Amino acid sequence: MSLDDQEANYLLGRSDAEHERLIRQANWLNPVTETFLREAGVGLGQRVLELGSGVGDVAMLLSRLVGPSGEVVAIERDVRSINRAKARVIEAGLHNVAFVPTDIAQFSSATWFDALVGRYVLQFLPDPVRVLRSLYKYVRSGGIVAFQEVSWAPFAALSANLPLWSASVSLLREISVRVGVNIEMGPALYRVFQDAGLPIPKIRVAMELGADPEFTRLLPDAIASVYPHIERHGLKLNDVGDLASLRQRLDEEVLSANVVVPWLPLVGAWCRKPAD
């Protein structure tokens, strides 16, 4: 598949609205990611390579973890996303982040990294094993590889008690499958690490739950982002209804049921490269 084909099939798009959605989502996910990265060993003074940086949320989190003496090199192929990320980094007063405008599969480096990390990125790649194998060689002896990816199984299971929320989750799941997203990339990390020649990883799952309207909007916002693909694939909205009112109806359903609802789990896997 060419880079143009990959971009055309990319599930979430590159619009300004999608950038804002990613930032809102990151506000909920970043505490979980920070805990995970600290456990994996990411810390002060390290040089970190981040894959699929988007608008820079994980890069900025890493910037603070490694501190002024560390460095973050963030790979992102979309120039508009990089421009937004750079502006956010400047606004935040961070000076140790560099963005590289390239496809992950084409990245090369003449220097070592202390860690290779990513969040919600390998699920979109046609061959994550090959990508990990090619980038692992840039991780120094004793360095860290740490990724957080998705698992839809618990997301769907914990959504089943609310009809509209469940139908919306099912719609988002179906279009993800149709455009080629690996919806169980999280659990697959255990095997993917090993197939790429990495050590057996430690692995765990964390899932955010909530009922606040700013939390529940994550689902209708995601559906709005993928709607061009929904339309292109001819998926029916019968069980979801009018998208213009979906956010309000989901809020009402959650409020009426007086329950919490889930967002996509973060399955984290990490390992250290063996000493030479």
C-alpha positions as CSV (number, residue, x, y, z in Angstrom):
1,M,0.0,0.0,0.0
2,S,1.4,3.4,-1.0
3,L,1.6,6.3,1.4
4,D,-1.2,8.1,-0.5
5,D,-3.4,5.0,-0.1
6,Q,-2.6,4.8,3.6
7,E,-3.5,8.4,4.1
8,A,-6.8,8.0,2.2
9,N,-7.7,5.1,4.3
10,Y,-6.6,6.6,7.6
11,L,-9.7,6.3,9.9
12,L,-9.7,9.6,11.8
13,G,-8.8,12.3,9.2
14,R,-6.7,15.4,9.6
15,S,-9.3,18.2,10.1
16,D,-9.1,21.0,12.6
17,A,-12.1,19.4,14.4
18,E,-10.1,16.1,14.6
19,H,-7.2,17.9,16.1
20,E,-9.4,19.4,18.8
21,R,-10.9,15.9,19.4
22,L,-7.4,14.4,19.9
23,I,-6.5,17.1,22.4
24,R,-9.7,16.6,24.4
25,Q,-9.2,12.8,24.4
26,A,-5.6,13.3,25.5
27,N,-6.8,15.2,28.6
28,W,-8.4,11.9,29.8
29,L,-5.7,9.5,28.6
30,N,-2.5,11.4,29.6
31,P,-2.6,10.5,33.3
32,V,-2.8,6.8,32.4
33,T,0.0,7.2,29.9
34,E,2.2,9.0,32.3
35,T,1.8,6.3,34.9
36,F,2.6,3.7,32.3
37,L,5.7,5.4,31.0
38,R,7.1,6.0,34.4
39,E,6.6,2.4,35.3
40,A,8.4,1.4,32.0
41,G,11.4,3.6,33.1
42,V,11.0,6.7,31.0
43,G,12.6,9.6,33.0
44,L,15.0,12.5,33.3
45,G,17.8,13.0,30.8
46,Q,16.6,10.4,28.3
47,R,16.4,10.7,24.5
48,V,13.0,9.3,23.4
49,L,11.7,8.5,19.9
50,E,7.9,8.8,19.7
51,L,5.9,7.3,16.8
52,G,2.8,8.9,15.3
53,S,2.8,12.1,17.3
54,G,-0.3,13.7,15.8
55,V,-0.8,17.1,17.4
56,G,1.8,16.5,20.1
57,D,0.1,15.4,23.3
58,V,2.4,12.4,24.0
59,A,5.4,14.4,22.9
60,M,4.6,17.1,25.4
61,L,4.1,14.6,28.1
62,L,7.4,13.0,27.3
63,S,9.1,16.4,27.3
64,R,8.1,16.9,30.9
65,L,9.2,13.4,31.9
66,V,12.7,13.7,30.4
67,G,13.2,17.2,31.5
68,P,15.4,20.0,30.1
69,S,18.4,17.6,29.9
70,G,16.4,15.1,27.8
71,E,15.2,15.2,24.2
72,V,12.0,14.0,22.4
73,V,12.1,13.2,18.7
74,A,8.5,12.8,17.4
75,I,7.7,11.3,14.1
76,E,4.5,12.4,12.2
77,R,3.9,12.3,8.5
78,D,1.1,14.9,8.4
79,V,2.5,18.4,8.0
80,R,-0.7,20.1,9.3
81,S,-0.6,18.1,12.5
82,I,3.1,18.9,12.9
83,N,2.4,22.6,12.5
84,R,-0.3,22.4,15.2
85,A,2.0,20.4,17.5
86,K,4.9,22.8,17.1
87,A,2.6,25.7,18.0
88,R,1.4,23.9,21.1
89,V,5.0,23.1,22.2
90,I,6.0,26.7,21.8
91,E,3.0,27.9,23.7
92,A,3.8,25.5,26.5
93,G,7.4,26.8,26.7
94,L,9.0,23.4,25.9
95,H,12.4,23.4,24.3
96,N,13.4,19.8,24.0
97,V,10.9,18.4,21.4
98,A,11.8,18.0,17.7
99,F,9.2,16.9,15.1
100,V,10.3,14.9,12.1
101,P,7.9,15.0,9.1
102,T,8.3,11.5,7.7
103,D,6.5,8.2,7.5
104,I,7.4,5.9,10.3
105,A,8.6,3.2,7.9
106,Q,11.1,5.6,6.3
107,F,12.7,7.0,9.5
108,S,16.4,6.5,10.1
109,S,18.8,7.9,12.7
110,A,22.5,8.1,13.2
111,T,22.2,8.2,17.0
112,W,20.7,6.0,19.8
113,F,17.6,6.5,21.7
114,D,16.9,5.5,25.4
115,A,13.3,4.7,24.6
116,L,10.9,4.0,21.7
117,V,7.2,4.8,22.6
118,G,3.8,5.3,21.0
119,R,0.1,5.5,21.9
120,Y,-2.7,4.4,19.6
121,V,-0.4,4.2,16.6
122,L,0.6,0.5,15.8
123,Q,-3.1,-0.4,15.3
124,F,-3.2,1.8,12.1
125,L,0.0,0.3,10.5
126,P,-0.3,-2.5,7.9
127,D,2.9,-4.3,9.3
128,P,3.6,-3.3,12.9
129,V,6.1,-6.1,13.3
130,R,8.3,-4.8,10.5
131,V,8.1,-1.3,11.9
132,L,9.1,-2.3,15.4
133,R,11.9,-4.5,14.0
134,S,13.3,-1.7,11.9
135,L,13.2,0.9,14.7
136,Y,14.4,-1.4,17.5
137,K,17.9,-1.1,16.2
138,Y,18.0,2.5,17.2
139,V,17.2,1.7,20.9
140,R,20.4,1.5,23.0
141,S,21.3,-1.5,25.0
142,G,19.2,-1.5,28.1
143,G,16.7,0.9,26.5
144,I,13.0,0.9,26.7
145,V,10.2,0.0,24.2
146,A,6.8,1.0,25.4
147,F,3.5,1.1,23.5
148,Q,-0.2,1.6,24.5
149,E,-2.8,0.2,22.0
150,V,-6.5,-0.5,21.9
151,S,-8.7,-3.4,22.8
152,W,-12.3,-3.2,21.7
153,A,-13.5,-6.4,23.6
154,P,-13.8,-4.8,27.1
155,F,-15.0,-1.5,25.5
156,A,-17.9,-3.3,23.9
157,A,-18.6,-5.5,26.9
158,L,-18.9,-2.6,29.3
159,S,-21.1,-0.7,26.8
160,A,-23.7,-3.4,26.4
161,N,-26.1,-2.2,29.1
162,L,-27.0,1.1,27.4
163,P,-28.7,0.6,24.0
164,L,-27.7,3.9,22.3
165,W,-24.1,3.9,23.7
166,S,-23.7,0.3,22.7
167,A,-25.1,1.0,19.2
168,S,-22.7,3.9,18.8
169,V,-19.7,1.8,19.9
170,S,-20.8,-0.9,17.5
171,L,-20.9,1.6,14.6
172,L,-17.4,2.9,15.5
173,R,-16.1,-0.6,15.8
174,E,-17.5,-1.7,12.4
175,I,-16.1,1.2,10.5
176,S,-12.7,0.7,12.2
177,V,-12.6,-2.9,11.0
178,R,-13.7,-1.9,7.5
179,V,-10.8,0.5,7.0
180,G,-8.3,-2.0,8.3
181,V,-7.6,-0.9,11.9
182,N,-6.4,-3.8,14.2
183,I,-9.1,-3.4,16.9
184,E,-7.3,-5.8,19.2
185,M,-3.8,-4.4,18.7
186,G,-3.4,-4.1,22.5
187,P,-3.5,-7.8,23.4
188,A,-1.6,-8.5,20.2
189,L,1.4,-6.5,21.5
190,Y,2.5,-9.6,23.5
191,R,3.1,-11.5,20.2
192,V,4.1,-8.5,18.1
193,F,7.0,-7.7,20.4
194,Q,8.3,-11.2,20.2
195,D,7.8,-11.5,16.4
196,A,9.8,-8.3,16.0
197,G,12.7,-9.8,17.9
198,L,12.0,-7.9,21.2
199,P,11.9,-9.5,24.6
200,I,8.6,-10.8,26.1
201,P,6.9,-7.6,27.4
202,K,5.2,-6.8,30.6
203,I,1.6,-6.0,29.7
204,R,-1.4,-4.5,31.5
205,V,-4.7,-2.7,30.6
206,A,-6.2,0.5,31.9
207,M,-9.7,1.8,31.0
208,E,-11.1,5.3,31.7
209,L,-14.8,5.3,32.9
210,G,-16.9,8.4,33.4
211,A,-20.3,10.1,33.2
212,D,-19.3,13.7,32.8
213,P,-20.6,15.3,29.5
214,E,-17.0,16.2,28.6
215,F,-16.1,12.5,28.9
216,T,-19.2,11.1,27.2
217,R,-18.7,13.4,24.2
218,L,-15.6,11.4,23.3
219,L,-17.8,8.8,21.5
220,P,-20.0,11.1,19.4
221,D,-16.9,13.2,18.6
222,A,-15.1,10.1,17.3
223,I,-18.1,9.1,15.2
224,A,-18.2,12.6,13.7
225,S,-14.5,12.3,12.8
226,V,-15.0,8.9,11.0
227,Y,-18.3,9.9,9.3
228,P,-16.8,10.3,5.8
229,H,-15.8,6.6,6.0
230,I,-19.2,5.6,7.4
231,E,-20.8,7.3,4.4
232,R,-18.3,5.9,1.9
233,H,-18.9,2.3,3.2
234,G,-22.7,2.8,3.2
235,L,-23.1,1.9,6.9
236,K,-26.7,2.5,8.2
237,L,-27.3,4.8,11.1
238,N,-30.7,3.2,12.1
239,D,-29.7,2.3,15.6
240,V,-27.8,5.5,16.2
241,G,-30.1,8.0,14.6
242,D,-29.4,11.6,13.7
243,L,-25.8,12.5,14.3
244,A,-26.6,16.1,15.0
245,S,-28.4,15.1,18.2
246,L,-26.4,12.1,19.1
247,R,-24.3,13.8,21.8
248,Q,-27.3,15.1,23.6
249,R,-29.1,11.8,23.4
250,L,-26.1,9.9,24.7
251,D,-25.8,12.4,27.6
252,E,-29.5,11.9,28.4
253,E,-29.1,8.1,28.3
254,V,-26.1,8.0,30.6
255,L,-27.7,10.6,33.0
256,S,-31.0,8.7,33.2
257,A,-29.2,5.3,33.8
258,N,-27.0,6.9,36.5
259,V,-24.0,4.8,35.4
260,V,-20.5,5.3,34.1
261,V,-19.5,4.4,30.6
262,P,-16.1,3.4,29.2
263,W,-13.7,4.8,26.7
264,L,-11.2,2.8,24.6
265,P,-8.9,0.8,26.9
266,L,-5.1,1.4,26.8
267,V,-3.3,-1.9,26.8
268,G,0.3,-1.1,27.6
269,A,3.3,-3.4,26.8
270,W,6.9,-2.6,27.6
271,C,10.3,-4.2,27.7
272,R,14.0,-3.4,27.9
273,K,16.5,-4.2,25.3
274,P,19.0,-6.8,26.7
275,A,22.5,-5.6,27.5
276,D,25.1,-6.4,24.9
